[in-house]
Amino acid sequence: MIGDIISSVLLLLGATMALTTSIGMLRFPDTLSRMHASTKPQTFGLLLVLIGAMIRLGRNVDVGMLVLACLFALITAPVIAHRIGRLVYQEQRARDGLIAREDMESGTRD
């Protein structure tokens, strides 16, 4: 009974975080802002949903897969966000004439 209530609350909170992600993606003007809106609450919302599902499943064998999904999300989300942010930043600098396209391709550090 209590586990079902906690699970439901976590699932609803996770769904709310996903909703805020979609609203942020629609409303924010530029790519960096949209990226921030899509990575922070989306990852946290996914973790809440997965934890709620783990509580609901109890001692089921599938809980191990949910733990792996949580770990995978925590490991990959920051790396992907960093790579996208770096690419967008360099593209904007190139568009504004602050960096040459050749410098972007050679892999020089900022």
DSSP file (Angstrom, degrees, kcal/mol; ACC not computed):
  #  RESIDUE AA STRUCTURE BP1 BP2  ACC     N-H-->O    O-->H-N    N-H-->O    O-->H-N    TCO  KAPPA ALPHA  PHI   PSI    X-CA   Y-CA   Z-CA
    1    1 A M     >        0   0    0      0, 0.0     4,-1.7     0, 0.0     5,-0.1   0.000 360.0 360.0 360.0 -53.8    0.0    0.0    0.0
    2    2 A I  H  >  +     0   0    0      1,-0.2     4,-2.6     2,-0.2     5,-0.2   0.890 360.0  54.4 -68.0 -38.0    2.6    2.6    1.0
    3    3 A G  H  > S+     0   0    0      1,-0.2     4,-2.5     2,-0.2    -1,-0.2   0.873 106.8  51.5 -62.5 -36.9    5.0    1.3   -1.8
    4    4 A D  H  > S+     0   0    0      2,-0.2     4,-2.4     1,-0.2    -1,-0.2   0.888 110.6  48.2 -66.5 -38.6    2.2    1.9   -4.3
    5    5 A I  H  X S+     0   0    0     -4,-1.7     4,-2.5     2,-0.2    -2,-0.2   0.938 114.1  45.5 -67.3 -46.2    1.7    5.4   -3.1
    6    6 A I  H  X S+     0   0    0     -4,-2.6     4,-2.5     1,-0.2    -2,-0.2   0.920 113.7  50.3 -62.6 -43.2    5.4    6.2   -3.2
    7    7 A S  H  X S+     0   0    0     -4,-2.5     4,-2.4    -5,-0.2    -1,-0.2   0.914 111.1  48.6 -60.8 -43.9    5.7    4.6   -6.6
    8    8 A S  H  X S+     0   0    0     -4,-2.4     4,-2.5     2,-0.2    -2,-0.2   0.900 110.8  50.2 -64.2 -41.5    2.8    6.6   -7.9
    9    9 A V  H  X S+     0   0    0     -4,-2.5     4,-2.6     2,-0.2    -2,-0.2   0.927 111.8  47.7 -63.4 -44.1    4.2    9.9   -6.6
   10   10 A L  H  X S+     0   0    0     -4,-2.5     4,-2.5     1,-0.2    -2,-0.2   0.898 112.0  50.1 -64.4 -39.9    7.6    9.2   -8.2
   11   11 A L  H  X S+     0   0    0     -4,-2.4     4,-2.3     2,-0.2    -1,-0.2   0.913 112.5  46.8 -64.5 -41.8    5.9    8.3  -11.5
   12   12 A L  H  X S+     0   0    0     -4,-2.5     4,-2.3     2,-0.2    -2,-0.2   0.905 112.4  49.4 -67.4 -40.7    3.9   11.5  -11.5
   13   13 A L  H  X S+     0   0    0     -4,-2.6     4,-2.3     2,-0.2    -2,-0.2   0.914 111.7  49.4 -63.2 -41.7    6.9   13.6  -10.5
   14   14 A G  H  X S+     0   0    0     -4,-2.5     4,-2.0     1,-0.2    -2,-0.2   0.898 111.0  49.2 -63.6 -40.4    8.9   12.0  -13.3
   15   15 A A  H  X S+     0   0    0     -4,-2.3     4,-2.0     2,-0.2    -1,-0.2   0.870 109.7  52.5 -66.6 -35.9    6.1   12.6  -15.8
   16   16 A T  H  X S+     0   0    0     -4,-2.3     4,-2.4     2,-0.2    -2,-0.2   0.898 107.7  51.2 -65.7 -39.9    5.9   16.2  -14.7
   17   17 A M  H  X S+     0   0    0     -4,-2.3     4,-1.9     1,-0.2    -2,-0.2   0.901 109.1  50.8 -63.8 -39.5    9.6   16.7  -15.2
   18   18 A A  H  X S+     0   0    0     -4,-2.0     4,-2.0     2,-0.2    -1,-0.2   0.881 109.0  52.3 -64.2 -37.0    9.2   15.3  -18.7
   19   19 A L  H  X S+     0   0    0     -4,-2.0     4,-2.3     2,-0.2    -2,-0.2   0.917 108.0  50.0 -64.7 -43.1    6.4   17.7  -19.3
   20   20 A T  H  X S+     0   0    0     -4,-2.4     4,-2.5     1,-0.2    -1,-0.2   0.858 108.1  55.2 -64.2 -33.0    8.6   20.7  -18.2
   21   21 A T  H  X S+     0   0    0     -4,-1.9     4,-2.2     2,-0.2    -1,-0.2   0.935 108.8  46.2 -62.1 -46.4   11.2   19.4  -20.6
   22   22 A S  H  X S+     0   0    0     -4,-2.0     4,-1.5     2,-0.2    -2,-0.2   0.883 112.5  50.2 -67.3 -36.8    8.9   19.5  -23.5
   23   23 A I  H  X S+     0   0    0     -4,-2.3     4,-2.2     1,-0.2     5,-0.2   0.922 111.0  49.7 -65.1 -42.7    7.6   23.0  -22.6
   24   24 A G  H  X S+     0   0    0     -4,-2.5     4,-2.3     1,-0.2    -2,-0.2   0.878 107.7  54.1 -62.9 -38.0   11.2   24.2  -22.3
   25   25 A M  H  < S+     0   0    0     -4,-2.2    -1,-0.2     1,-0.2    -2,-0.2   0.851 113.9  42.2 -64.8 -33.6   12.0   22.8  -25.7
   26   26 A L  H  < S+     0   0    0     -4,-1.5    -2,-0.2    -5,-0.2    -1,-0.2   0.844 121.1  38.4 -80.2 -34.2    9.1   24.6  -27.3
   27   27 A R  H  < S+     0   0    0     -4,-2.2    -2,-0.2    -5,-0.1    -3,-0.2   0.788  89.8  91.5 -94.9 -29.3    9.6   28.0  -25.5
   28   28 A F     <  -     0   0    0     -4,-2.3     6,-0.0    -5,-0.2     0, 0.0  -0.442  65.0-144.6 -74.2 144.0   13.3   28.6  -25.3
   29   29 A P        +     0   0    0      0, 0.0     2,-0.2     0, 0.0    -1,-0.1   0.858  69.0  41.0 -80.9 -36.9   14.8   30.5  -28.2
   30   30 A D  S  > S-     0   0    0      1,-0.1     4,-2.2     0, 0.0     5,-0.2  -0.647  81.1-108.6-117.9 170.8   18.2   29.1  -28.8
   31   31 A T  H  > S+     0   0    0      1,-0.2     4,-2.6    -2,-0.2     5,-0.2   0.874 113.7  52.9 -65.6 -40.8   19.9   25.7  -28.9
   32   32 A L  H  > S+     0   0    0      2,-0.2     4,-2.0     1,-0.2    -1,-0.2   0.905 111.3  46.6 -64.7 -40.5   21.9   26.1  -25.7
   33   33 A S  H  > S+     0   0    0      2,-0.2     4,-2.2     1,-0.2    -1,-0.2   0.912 113.6  48.8 -66.0 -41.9   18.8   27.0  -23.7
   34   34 A R  H  X S+     0   0    0     -4,-2.2     4,-1.9     1,-0.2    -2,-0.2   0.883 108.9  53.6 -64.7 -37.4   16.9   24.2  -25.3
   35   35 A M  H  X S+     0   0    0     -4,-2.6     4,-1.8     2,-0.2     5,-0.3   0.909 108.3  49.5 -64.2 -41.2   19.7   21.8  -24.5
   36   36 A H  H  X S+     0   0    0     -4,-2.0     4,-1.7     1,-0.2    -2,-0.2   0.917 112.3  48.4 -62.5 -42.8   19.7   22.8  -20.8
   37   37 A A  H  < S+     0   0    0     -4,-2.2     5,-0.3     1,-0.2    -1,-0.2   0.815 114.1  46.8 -67.4 -29.3   15.9   22.3  -20.7
   38   38 A S  H  < S+     0   0    0     -4,-1.9    -1,-0.2    -5,-0.2    -2,-0.2   0.746 116.5  39.7 -87.6 -22.6   16.2   18.9  -22.3
   39   39 A T  H  X S+     0   0    0     -4,-1.8     4,-1.8    -5,-0.2     5,-0.3   0.899 111.6  47.6 -94.6 -44.9   19.0   17.4  -20.3
   40   40 A K  H  X S+     0   0    0     -4,-1.7     4,-1.8    -5,-0.3     5,-0.2   0.989 121.6  28.0 -67.2 -63.6   18.5   18.5  -16.7
   41   41 A P  H  > S+     0   0    0      0, 0.0     4,-2.9     0, 0.0     5,-0.2   0.826 118.4  58.9 -71.1 -27.1   14.9   17.8  -16.0
   42   42 A Q  H  > S+     0   0    0     -5,-0.3     4,-2.4     2,-0.2    -2,-0.2   0.932 108.5  43.8 -66.3 -44.2   14.7   14.9  -18.5
   43   43 A T  H  X S+     0   0    0     -4,-1.8     4,-2.2     2,-0.2    -1,-0.2   0.924 116.8  46.3 -66.4 -44.3   17.4   12.9  -16.8
   44   44 A F  H  X S+     0   0    0     -4,-1.8     4,-2.3    -5,-0.3    -2,-0.2   0.907 113.1  50.1 -64.9 -41.2   16.0   13.6  -13.4
   45   45 A G  H  X S+     0   0    0     -4,-2.9     4,-2.4     2,-0.2    -2,-0.2   0.897 109.4  51.2 -63.6 -40.8   12.5   12.7  -14.6
   46   46 A L  H  X S+     0   0    0     -4,-2.4     4,-2.7    -5,-0.2    -1,-0.2   0.916 109.8  49.9 -61.9 -43.1   13.7    9.5  -16.1
   47   47 A L  H  X S+     0   0    0     -4,-2.2     4,-2.6     2,-0.2     5,-0.2   0.904 110.1  50.6 -63.4 -40.6   15.4    8.5  -12.9
   48   48 A L  H  X S+     0   0    0     -4,-2.3     4,-2.5     2,-0.2    -2,-0.2   0.923 111.8  47.5 -62.5 -43.4   12.2    9.2  -10.9
   49   49 A V  H  X S+     0   0    0     -4,-2.4     4,-2.2     2,-0.2    -2,-0.2   0.923 113.5  47.6 -63.5 -44.0   10.1    7.1  -13.3
   50   50 A L  H  X S+     0   0    0     -4,-2.7     4,-2.3     2,-0.2    -2,-0.2   0.892 112.5  48.4 -66.0 -39.3   12.6    4.3  -13.1
   51   51 A I  H  X S+     0   0    0     -4,-2.6     4,-2.4     2,-0.2    -1,-0.2   0.904 111.0  51.4 -67.2 -40.1   12.9    4.4   -9.3
   52   52 A G  H  X S+     0   0    0     -4,-2.5     4,-2.0    -5,-0.2    -2,-0.2   0.897 110.9  48.3 -61.3 -39.6    9.0    4.4   -9.1
   53   53 A A  H  X S+     0   0    0     -4,-2.2     4,-2.4     2,-0.2    -2,-0.2   0.879 109.2  53.4 -67.8 -37.6    8.9    1.4  -11.4
   54   54 A M  H  X S+     0   0    0     -4,-2.3     4,-1.7     2,-0.2     6,-0.2   0.922 109.6  47.8 -62.5 -43.2   11.6   -0.4   -9.3
   55   55 A I  H  < S+     0   0    0     -4,-2.4    -1,-0.2     1,-0.2    -2,-0.2   0.912 113.0  48.8 -63.0 -41.6    9.5    0.2   -6.1
   56   56 A R  H  < S+     0   0    0     -4,-2.0    -2,-0.2     1,-0.2    -1,-0.2   0.871 110.9  49.6 -67.6 -37.0    6.4   -1.1   -7.9
   57   57 A L  H >< S-     0   0    0     -4,-2.4     3,-0.6     1,-0.2     2,-0.4   0.790  86.3-175.1 -73.9 -27.0    8.2   -4.2   -9.2
   58   58 A G  T 3<  -     0   0    0     -4,-1.7    -1,-0.2     1,-0.2    -2,-0.1  -0.546  66.9  -5.6  72.2-121.1    9.6   -5.1   -5.8
   59   59 A R  T 3  S+     0   0    0     -2,-0.4    -1,-0.2    -4,-0.1    -4,-0.1   0.027  95.2 139.2 -99.6  26.4   11.9   -8.1   -6.0
   60   60 A N    X   -     0   0    0     -3,-0.6     3,-1.3    -6,-0.2     4,-0.3  -0.310  64.0-119.2 -68.3 154.5   11.2   -8.8   -9.7
   61   61 A V  T >  S+     0   0    0      1,-0.2     3,-1.1     2,-0.1     4,-0.4   0.767 108.1  69.3 -65.1 -27.1   14.1   -9.8  -11.9
   62   62 A D  T 3> S+     0   0    0      1,-0.2     4,-1.6     2,-0.2     3,-0.3   0.603  76.6  81.6 -71.8 -11.2   13.6   -6.8  -14.1
   63   63 A V  H <> S+     0   0    0     -3,-1.3     4,-2.2     1,-0.2    -1,-0.2   0.865  85.8  59.0 -62.6 -35.4   14.7   -4.4  -11.4
   64   64 A G  H <> S+     0   0    0     -3,-1.1     4,-2.0    -4,-0.3    -1,-0.2   0.885 104.1  50.1 -60.7 -39.2   18.3   -5.1  -12.4
   65   65 A M  H  > S+     0   0    0     -4,-0.4     4,-2.2    -3,-0.3    -1,-0.2   0.872 109.1  52.0 -67.6 -35.7   17.7   -3.9  -15.9
   66   66 A L  H  X S+     0   0    0     -4,-1.6     4,-2.2     2,-0.2    -2,-0.2   0.874 107.7  52.0 -68.0 -36.1   16.1   -0.7  -14.5
   67   67 A V  H  X S+     0   0    0     -4,-2.2     4,-2.4     2,-0.2    -2,-0.2   0.918 110.1  49.0 -64.0 -42.6   19.2   -0.1  -12.4
   68   68 A L  H  X S+     0   0    0     -4,-2.0     4,-2.6     1,-0.2    -2,-0.2   0.885 109.3  52.3 -64.1 -38.0   21.4   -0.5  -15.5
   69   69 A A  H  X S+     0   0    0     -4,-2.2     4,-2.3     2,-0.2    -1,-0.2   0.896 109.4  50.2 -64.3 -39.4   19.1    1.9  -17.3
   70   70 A C  H  X S+     0   0    0     -4,-2.2     4,-2.4     2,-0.2    -2,-0.2   0.941 112.5  46.1 -61.3 -47.9   19.5    4.4  -14.5
   71   71 A L  H  X S+     0   0    0     -4,-2.4     4,-2.0     1,-0.2    -2,-0.2   0.907 111.8  51.2 -62.8 -42.1   23.3    4.1  -14.6
   72   72 A F  H  X S+     0   0    0     -4,-2.6     4,-2.6     1,-0.2     5,-0.3   0.910 111.0  48.5 -62.1 -42.4   23.4    4.4  -18.3
   73   73 A A  H  X S+     0   0    0     -4,-2.3     4,-2.0     1,-0.2    -2,-0.2   0.910 112.2  48.8 -64.5 -41.9   21.3    7.6  -18.2
   74   74 A L  H  < S+     0   0    0     -4,-2.4    -1,-0.2     1,-0.2    -2,-0.2   0.828 116.3  43.0 -68.3 -31.0   23.5    9.1  -15.5
   75   75 A I  H  X S+     0   0    0     -4,-2.0     4,-0.7    -5,-0.2    -2,-0.2   0.905 121.0  36.3 -81.0 -42.8   26.7    8.2  -17.4
   76   76 A T  H  X S+     0   0    0     -4,-2.6     4,-2.7    -5,-0.2     5,-0.3   0.825 102.3  68.5 -86.1 -31.5   25.7    9.2  -20.9
   77   77 A A  H  X S+     0   0    0     -4,-2.0     4,-2.4    -5,-0.3     5,-0.2   0.916 102.7  43.9 -59.6 -47.5   23.5   12.3  -20.4
   78   78 A P  H  > S+     0   0    0      0, 0.0     4,-2.3     0, 0.0    -1,-0.2   0.892 114.7  50.4 -65.3 -36.1   26.3   14.7  -19.2
   79   79 A V  H  X S+     0   0    0     -4,-0.7     4,-2.3     2,-0.2    -2,-0.2   0.935 112.9  45.2 -66.3 -45.6   28.7   13.5  -21.9
   80   80 A I  H  X S+     0   0    0     -4,-2.7     4,-2.5     1,-0.2     5,-0.2   0.917 113.0  50.9 -64.1 -43.2   26.1   14.0  -24.7
   81   81 A A  H  X S+     0   0    0     -4,-2.4     4,-2.5    -5,-0.3    -1,-0.2   0.896 110.4  49.8 -62.2 -40.0   25.1   17.4  -23.4
   82   82 A H  H  X S+     0   0    0     -4,-2.3     4,-2.5    -5,-0.2    -1,-0.2   0.929 111.6  47.6 -64.6 -44.8   28.7   18.5  -23.2
   83   83 A R  H  X S+     0   0    0     -4,-2.3     4,-2.2     2,-0.2    -2,-0.2   0.917 114.4  45.9 -63.9 -43.7   29.4   17.4  -26.8
   84   84 A I  H  X S+     0   0    0     -4,-2.5     4,-2.6     2,-0.2     5,-0.2   0.926 113.1  50.2 -65.8 -43.9   26.3   19.1  -28.2
   85   85 A G  H  X S+     0   0    0     -4,-2.5     4,-2.4    -5,-0.2    -2,-0.2   0.902 111.0  48.7 -61.2 -41.7   27.0   22.3  -26.2
   86   86 A R  H  X S+     0   0    0     -4,-2.5     4,-2.4     2,-0.2    -1,-0.2   0.914 112.1  48.6 -64.6 -43.0   30.6   22.4  -27.4
   87   87 A L  H  X S+     0   0    0     -4,-2.2     4,-2.5     2,-0.2    -2,-0.2   0.924 113.0  46.9 -63.3 -44.8   29.5   21.9  -31.0
   88   88 A V  H  X S+     0   0    0     -4,-2.6     4,-2.4     2,-0.2    -2,-0.2   0.909 111.9  51.3 -64.5 -42.0   26.8   24.6  -30.9
   89   89 A Y  H  X S+     0   0    0     -4,-2.4     4,-2.2    -5,-0.2    -2,-0.2   0.925 112.4  45.4 -61.6 -45.1   29.2   27.0  -29.2
   90   90 A Q  H  X S+     0   0    0     -4,-2.4     4,-2.3     2,-0.2    -2,-0.2   0.898 111.8  52.0 -66.5 -39.8   31.8   26.5  -31.9
   91   91 A E  H  X S+     0   0    0     -4,-2.5     4,-2.3     2,-0.2    -1,-0.2   0.899 110.6  48.4 -62.9 -40.0   29.2   26.8  -34.7
   92   92 A Q  H  X S+     0   0    0     -4,-2.4     4,-2.1     2,-0.2    -1,-0.2   0.897 110.7  50.4 -68.8 -38.8   28.0   30.0  -33.3
   93   93 A R  H  <>S+     0   0    0     -4,-2.2     5,-2.7     2,-0.2     6,-0.9   0.890 111.8  48.5 -63.9 -38.0   31.5   31.4  -33.0
   94   94 A A  H ><5S+     0   0    0     -4,-2.3     3,-0.9     4,-0.2    -2,-0.2   0.895 110.4  51.1 -67.8 -39.3   32.2   30.4  -36.6
   95   95 A R  H 3<5S+     0   0    0     -4,-2.3    -2,-0.2     1,-0.2    -1,-0.2   0.868 110.6  48.8 -65.1 -36.4   28.9   32.1  -37.7
   96   96 A D  T 3<5S-     0   0    0     -4,-2.1    -1,-0.2    -5,-0.1    -2,-0.2   0.498 117.1-114.4 -82.5  -3.2   29.9   35.3  -35.9
   97   97 A G  T < 5S+     0   0    0     -3,-0.9    -3,-0.2    -4,-0.4    -2,-0.1   0.660  83.6 119.2  82.1  16.2   33.3   35.2  -37.5
   98   98 A L  S   <S+     0   0    0     -5,-2.7     2,-0.3    -6,-0.2    -4,-0.2   0.623  76.6  29.7 -89.3 -14.1   35.2   34.7  -34.2
   99   99 A I  S    S-     0   0    0     -6,-0.9    -2,-0.2    -9,-0.1     2,-0.2  -0.997  81.6-120.4-144.4 143.9   36.7   31.4  -35.2
  100  100 A A    >>  -     0   0    0     -2,-0.3     4,-1.3     1,-0.1     3,-0.5  -0.556  22.0-124.1 -83.1 149.5   37.8   30.0  -38.6
  101  101 A R  H 3> S+     0   0    0      1,-0.2     4,-1.8    -2,-0.2     5,-0.2   0.837 111.9  59.3 -60.4 -32.6   36.2   26.8  -39.9
  102  102 A E  H 3> S+     0   0    0      1,-0.2     4,-1.7     2,-0.2    -1,-0.2   0.869 101.3  54.0 -66.0 -35.2   39.7   25.3  -40.2
  103  103 A D  H <>>S+     0   0    0     -3,-0.5     5,-1.3     1,-0.2     4,-0.5   0.854 107.4  51.5 -66.8 -33.9   40.3   25.8  -36.5
  104  104 A M  H ><5S+     0   0    0     -4,-1.3     3,-0.7     1,-0.2    -2,-0.2   0.902 111.1  47.1 -67.7 -40.8   37.2   23.9  -35.7
  105  105 A E  H 3<5S+     0   0    0     -4,-1.8    -2,-0.2     1,-0.2    -1,-0.2   0.790 104.4  59.7 -74.3 -27.6   38.2   20.9  -37.9
  106  106 A S  H 3<5S-     0   0    0     -4,-1.7    -1,-0.2    -5,-0.2    -2,-0.2   0.622 107.5-121.9 -79.7 -10.1   41.7   20.7  -36.5
  107  107 A G  T <<5 +     0   0    0     -3,-0.7    -3,-0.1    -4,-0.5    -2,-0.1   0.761  47.9 168.4  81.3  24.8   40.5   20.1  -33.0
  108  108 A T      < -     0   0    0     -5,-1.3    -1,-0.2     1,-0.1     2,-0.1  -0.416  36.4-111.1 -71.2 149.6   42.2   23.0  -31.3
  109  109 A R              0   0    0      1,-0.1    -1,-0.1    -2,-0.1    -2,-0.0  -0.434 360.0 360.0 -79.3 154.4   41.1   23.8  -27.8
  110  110 A D              0   0    0     -2,-0.1    -1,-0.1     0, 0.0    -2,-0.0   0.462 360.0 360.0 -71.5 360.0   39.2   27.0  -26.9
